[in-house]
Amino acid sequence: MSTAAEGGEAPGDGAGPGGGPLTDEDIRVYRHFLEVSPDADGAPARLGMPPARFAESVARLTARQLLRPDGPHCHEALSPGLAAASLTTSSQAQVRELMRRIDTTHRELGPLGPLYERQVRRGLEGTATELLTDGEAVRHRLAELSAQVRHSVLTAHPTLGGPETLRAARELDSDLLDRGVRYRTVVPHTARRQREALHHMTLLNGLGAEVRTAAVIPGRLIILDDDTAVVPTATGGAAVLHDPTVVTFLTVIFDHIWEHARPVGTGGADNEVFEDVELAVLRHLEHGRSDDFIARKLGISTRTMRRYLAGLCEKLQVETRFQLGLAAARLGLLSDARAQDDGG
């Protein structure tokens, strides 16, 4: 067996006089020794090759064990099949050794895989998302989570429920506040003119909660102890989120709403907050949104929203929504509304 094959220098790798791939001329030289004569004398002339190139071809064929010297200027053509087998024996042994190592590695490390996967699952347990499919499941889970709260609760509500819902919520809130939990909540400005909602906010204030109102609250949000968030789903249920990155992001959103909301219970605030509501109405009108859409966003009934609209028309002494938009733009009210959007 050639030194090249044994030492890892495969024939045809470009090293030495026999290096490089076989060419068409090499095939012609091989056929000459196989079919015409083992004698090399006169072969270059018969093949139309310069002697130097003929010698290079012989060297390549010999390196591949396709030719074997057989006396002066003679070469015996050998079987390509036997040559291939001889040249690849070492490589095949190397492949078998690699396969053995691969198999050994898999057998040694394989049992550790389930251990690792179990630990990964344990690490993800705290970041899983719980999906609650209906209102009853949401109420039950919120009661469980409230009982586990240690230091803080943040809530934002675009709408407030009826009297029974508010009373049930106050029971949970009262328990939290009795335990010294800091409780901050933001509800719509329009809650200030709803008797039951205003009563609810006043009671929360009296219990030690911090209550503010905002013109627009983008969605319902509950954050417990800075590590759990509850948000509604499109199907009427809720998702309980534990992922730290998500909860931190939602806390930033709450803080933004909170900073631009107005405290409940401070003197002279009503006129200001209802100007905020009117600016929010104007902003939505500027975007061509319907009465139902605006009412839903402000957490009021469509009838109440139309009363705001009528009041704005009366204030600006116009009759149509189009005229209202023009008058608001002329007075700079829409730029005020946009600035409020940019700032909060």
Residue pairs with C-beta under 8 A, 6 or more apart in sequence:
1 86
1 87
1 89
1 90
2 11
2 63
2 65
2 87
3 9
4 10
4 11
4 15
4 16
4 18
4 63
5 11
5 86
5 87
5 88
5 89
5 90
6 90
8 90
9 15
9 16
10 87
10 91
11 18
11 19
11 60
11 63
11 64
11 87
12 19
12 20
12 21
12 22
12 60
12 64
13 19
14 20
16 59
16 63
17 56
17 59
17 60
18 59
18 60
18 61
18 62
18 63
18 64
19 60
19 63
20 60
22 60
22 61
22 64
23 57
25 47
25 49
25 53
25 57
26 57
26 60
26 61
28 47
29 43
29 47
29 49
29 54
29 57
29 58
29 61
30 61
30 66
30 67
30 77
32 43
32 46
32 47
33 40
33 43
33 61
33 67
33 75
33 76
33 77
34 77
36 43
36 46
37 43
38 70
38 74
38 75
38 76
38 77
39 73
39 74
40 54
40 58
40 73
40 74
40 75
41 73
43 54
44 50
44 51
44 53
44 54
47 54
49 57
58 67
58 75
61 67
61 75
62 68
62 69
62 75
64 83
64 87
65 78
65 82
65 83
65 86
65 87
66 77
66 78
66 80
66 83
67 75
67 76
67 77
67 78
68 75
68 76
68 78
69 75
69 76
70 76
126 242
127 242
127 243
127 244
128 242
129 239
129 240
129 241
129 242
129 243
130 141
130 239
130 240
130 242
131 233
131 237
131 238
131 239
131 240
132 138
132 141
132 233
132 237
132 238
132 239
132 240
133 235
133 237
134 236
134 237
135 236
135 237
137 237
138 230
138 237
138 238
139 168
141 230
141 238
141 240
142 172
142 222
142 230
143 172
145 224
145 228
145 230
145 240
146 153
146 172
146 175
146 176
146 224
147 175
148 224
149 176
149 179
149 181
149 224
149 225
150 181
150 225
151 181
151 182
151 225
152 181
152 182
152 183
152 184
152 223
152 224
152 225
152 226
153 176
153 181
153 182
153 183
153 184
153 222
153 223
153 224
153 225
154 184
154 185
154 221
154 222
154 223
154 251
154 254
154 258
155 183
155 184
155 185
155 186
155 221
155 222
155 223
156 185
156 186
156 187
156 217
156 219
156 220
156 221
156 254
156 257
157 185
157 186
157 187
157 188
157 217
157 220
157 299
158 188
158 216
158 217
158 218
158 219
158 220
158 297
158 299
159 188
159 299
160 166
160 187
160 188
160 191
160 194
160 197
160 200
160 299
161 169
162 196
163 196
166 196
166 197
166 200
169 200
170 200
170 203
170 204
173 183
173 204
173 207
173 209
174 207
176 183
177 183
177 207
177 208
177 209
182 210
183 204
183 208
183 209
183 210
184 209
184 210
184 211
184 212
184 258
185 204
185 209
185 210
185 211
185 212
186 211
186 212
186 213
186 214
186 217
186 254
186 257
186 258
186 261
187 197
187 201
187 211
187 212
187 213
187 214
187 217
187 299
188 213
188 214
188 215
188 216
188 217
188 298
188 299
188 300
189 213
189 214
189 215
189 262
189 273
189 274
189 276
189 277
190 277
190 298
190 299
190 300
190 304
191 197
191 198
191 201
191 213
191 299
192 198
192 201
192 213
192 264
192 270
192 273
192 274
193 274
201 211
201 213
201 264
202 264
202 265
204 211
205 211
205 264
205 265
210 263
211 263
211 264
211 265
212 258
212 261
212 262
212 263
212 264
213 261
213 262
213 264
213 273
214 257
214 260
214 261
214 262
214 276
214 344
215 273
215 276
215 277
215 279
215 280
215 298
215 340
216 280
216 297
216 298
217 257
217 299
218 253
218 257
219 231
219 232
220 231
220 232
221 229
221 230
221 231
221 250
221 253
221 254
222 229
222 230
222 231
223 229
223 230
223 247
223 250
223 251
223 254
224 230
226 247
226 248
226 251
227 242
227 244
227 247
228 240
228 241
228 242
228 247
229 240
229 241
229 246
229 247
229 250
230 238
230 239
230 240
230 241
231 238
231 239
231 241
231 250
232 238
232 239
233 239
241 247
241 250
256 344
257 344
259 344
260 340
260 343
260 344
261 344
262 269
262 272
262 273
262 276
263 269
276 340
277 298
277 308
278 308
278 311
278 312
279 333
279 336
279 337
279 340
280 294
280 297
280 298
280 337
280 340
281 294
281 298
281 305
281 308
281 309
281 312
282 312
282 324
282 325
282 328
282 333
282 334
282 337
283 334
283 337
283 338
283 340
283 341
284 293
284 294
284 297
285 294
285 309
285 321
285 324
285 325
285 328
286 325
286 328
286 334
286 337
289 297
291 302
291 305
291 306
291 309
292 302
294 305
295 301
295 302
295 304
295 305
298 305
300 308
309 321
309 324
312 324
312 328
313 319
313 320
313 323
313 324
316 323
316 324
316 327
316 328
316 331
317 327
318 324
318 326
318 327
325 334
328 334
